[in-house]
Amino acid sequence: MRRLLPLPGADDVDLDEAYWLSDVGHQQVRGVMVASADGAAQAHGRAGGLSGPADKALFAVLRGQADVLLAGATTVRVEGYAGEQPTADRRDWRRARGLSEAPPIAVVTRTCDLDPAAGLFTETVARPIVITHRQAPQHRVAALAEVADMITAGEQEVDLSAALDALAERGLRRVSCEGGPRLLSQVAAADRLDELSLTVSPLLVGGSALRILDGALLEPPTRLRLADVLEDESFLFLRYLRAGADGEREVQDEVNGS
Ligand SMILES: NC(=O)c1ccc[n+]([C@@H]2O[C@H](COP(=O)([O-])OP(=O)(O)OC[C@H]3O[C@@H](n4cnc5c(N)ncnc54)[C@H](OP(=O)(O)O)[C@@H]3O)[C@@H](O)[C@H]2O)c1
């Protein structure tokens, strides 16, 4: 993978170095998504068809750096999630940086329609987390409580701000939100998305696939600042940070043509 921006550099970028989130004293949420060149977040109903070897390598690195992996229940079902099982080297790497052995997967669900015998719960190093709301079906909640830690956040659906706060209270500060689009749009709407790692895949898929955010209009739109651009085999790897006061000035300068 080679760096195009901020300064073109070596051909073999150290992804761990490029993407490491220093501890800033509070929780940081990073969205991790892939889209086709025409903006689709799905190909044949899945994200996998948009990915490639370098994207998979980056995905693994970002998982390897996280305290927790946050995902919507549809993504977990469609993509057939199992628990994260880091290699021995990655476990050593994590230990050396004060991270847990493996990040748990935290699934957001309204229905709690998840099979307690699925790989998510059985093939895992860290005990998964299920995030649901107070009115979730109690028989399913009871079954999932046998195999996962339960978080209740919200009355009739999960309140994403409350859910992220509950993760932070458990010391889970580096949150990798792996989608899907319906979940990510709520994280952004709650103004909790600090960073977006977006892979642009060199494909046109057409059709009416979801985009990487699917939900309420963000008003005003969230401004981003482009921090890093990497390339491999025509895939682009864009690292955006939510723009602060400085970033907003940069965007405004661009709009003004200066
Ligand atoms: N391009 C990419 O990088 C990428 C990444 C991930 C996924 N995908 C693709 O995106 C599609 C799935 O994404 P999606 O947006 O349809 O679904 P999603 O965000 O993965 O999951 C939606 C589900 O999450 C639960 N949920 C979300 N918000 C909730 C809330 N506030 N309270 C309670 N539960 C909540 C509900 O689960 P219950 O149904 O259990 O109630 C809801 O049906 C798949 O095709 C997948 O392959 C693409």
The ligand as an SDF file (V2000), in Angstrom:
LIG
                    3D

 48 52  0  0  0  0  0  0  0  0999 V2000
  -19.9660   -1.3780    2.8880 N   0  0  0  0  0  0  0  0  0  0  0  0
  -19.6880   -1.6620    4.1330 C   0  0  0  0  0  0  0  0  0  0  0  0
  -18.6150   -1.3250    4.6380 O   0  0  0  0  0  0  0  0  0  0  0  0
  -20.6920   -2.4150    4.9620 C   0  0  0  0  0  0  0  0  0  0  0  0
  -20.4680   -2.5840    6.3300 C   0  0  0  0  0  0  0  0  0  0  0  0
  -21.4080   -3.2880    7.0660 C   0  0  0  0  0  0  0  0  0  0  0  0
  -22.5260   -3.8120    6.4370 C   0  0  0  0  0  0  0  0  0  0  0  0
  -22.7010   -3.6390    5.1150 N   0  0  0  0  0  0  0  0  0  0  0  0
  -23.8990   -4.1650    4.4450 C   0  0  0  0  0  0  0  0  0  0  0  0
  -25.0080   -3.4140    4.9090 O   0  0  0  0  0  0  0  0  0  0  0  0
  -26.1520   -4.2620    5.0050 C   0  0  0  0  0  0  0  0  0  0  0  0
  -26.6580   -4.2670    6.4290 C   0  0  0  0  0  0  0  0  0  0  0  0
  -26.7310   -2.9690    6.9030 O   0  0  0  0  0  0  0  0  0  0  0  0
  -28.0800   -2.3000    7.4360 P   0  0  0  0  0  0  0  0  0  0  0  0
  -27.8090   -0.8470    7.4810 O   0  0  0  0  0  0  0  0  0  0  0  0
  -29.2290   -2.8130    6.6500 O   0  0  0  0  0  0  0  0  0  0  0  0
  -28.2240   -2.9030    8.8910 O   0  0  0  0  0  0  0  0  0  0  0  0
  -27.3390   -2.7850   10.2210 P   0  0  0  0  0  0  0  0  0  0  0  0
  -27.1020   -1.3580   10.5490 O   0  0  0  0  0  0  0  0  0  0  0  0
  -26.1830   -3.6900   10.1480 O   0  0  0  0  0  0  0  0  0  0  0  0
  -28.3360   -3.4400   11.2470 O   0  0  0  0  0  0  0  0  0  0  0  0
  -29.6390   -2.9450   11.3960 C   0  0  0  0  0  0  0  0  0  0  0  0
  -30.2120   -3.6790   12.5750 C   0  0  0  0  0  0  0  0  0  0  0  0
  -29.5060   -3.2860   13.7360 O   0  0  0  0  0  0  0  0  0  0  0  0
  -30.4010   -3.1270   14.8100 C   0  0  0  0  0  0  0  0  0  0  0  0
  -30.4990   -1.7040   15.1210 N   0  0  0  0  0  0  0  0  0  0  0  0
  -29.9990   -0.6620   14.4250 C   0  0  0  0  0  0  0  0  0  0  0  0
  -30.2750    0.4890   15.0710 N   0  0  0  0  0  0  0  0  0  0  0  0
  -30.9490    0.1540   16.1750 C   0  0  0  0  0  0  0  0  0  0  0  0
  -31.4880    0.8850   17.2550 C   0  0  0  0  0  0  0  0  0  0  0  0
  -31.3900    2.2130   17.3370 N   0  0  0  0  0  0  0  0  0  0  0  0
  -32.1190    0.2130   18.2420 N   0  0  0  0  0  0  0  0  0  0  0  0
  -32.2150   -1.1240   18.1960 C   0  0  0  0  0  0  0  0  0  0  0  0
  -31.7240   -1.8930   17.2040 N   0  0  0  0  0  0  0  0  0  0  0  0
  -31.0960   -1.2420   16.2160 C   0  0  0  0  0  0  0  0  0  0  0  0
  -31.7080   -3.7030   14.3460 C   0  0  0  0  0  0  0  0  0  0  0  0
  -31.5490   -5.0970   14.5980 O   0  0  0  0  0  0  0  0  0  0  0  0
  -32.7470   -6.1610   14.7880 P   0  0  0  0  0  0  0  0  0  0  0  0
  -33.2360   -6.4120   13.3980 O   0  0  0  0  0  0  0  0  0  0  0  0
  -32.0980   -7.3470   15.3980 O   0  0  0  0  0  0  0  0  0  0  0  0
  -33.7430   -5.5210   15.6690 O   0  0  0  0  0  0  0  0  0  0  0  0
  -31.6680   -3.3810   12.8630 C   0  0  0  0  0  0  0  0  0  0  0  0
  -32.5340   -4.1940   12.0980 O   0  0  0  0  0  0  0  0  0  0  0  0
  -25.6920   -5.6290    4.5630 C   0  0  0  0  0  0  0  0  0  0  0  0
  -25.9530   -5.7540    3.1830 O   0  0  0  0  0  0  0  0  0  0  0  0
  -24.2020   -5.5840    4.7970 C   0  0  0  0  0  0  0  0  0  0  0  0
  -23.5290   -6.4800    3.9680 O   0  0  0  0  0  0  0  0  0  0  0  0
  -21.8250   -2.9440    4.3600 C   0  0  0  0  0  0  0  0  0  0  0  0
  1  2  1  0
  2  3  2  0
  2  4  1  0
  4  5  1  0
  4 48  2  0
  5  6  2  0
  6  7  1  0
  7  8  2  0
  8  9  1  0
  8 48  1  0
  9 10  1  0
  9 46  1  0
 10 11  1  0
 11 12  1  0
 11 44  1  0
 12 13  1  0
 13 14  1  0
 14 15  2  0
 14 16  1  0
 14 17  1  0
 17 18  1  0
 18 19  2  0
 18 20  1  0
 18 21  1  0
 21 22  1  0
 22 23  1  0
 23 24  1  0
 23 42  1  0
 24 25  1  0
 25 26  1  0
 25 36  1  0
 26 27  1  0
 26 35  1  0
 27 28  2  0
 28 29  1  0
 29 30  1  0
 29 35  2  0
 30 31  1  0
 30 32  2  0
 32 33  1  0
 33 34  2  0
 34 35  1  0
 36 37  1  0
 36 42  1  0
 37 38  1  0
 38 39  2  0
 38 40  1  0
 38 41  1  0
 42 43  1  0
 44 45  1  0
 44 46  1  0
 46 47  1  0
M  CHG  2   8   1  16  -1
M  END
$$$$
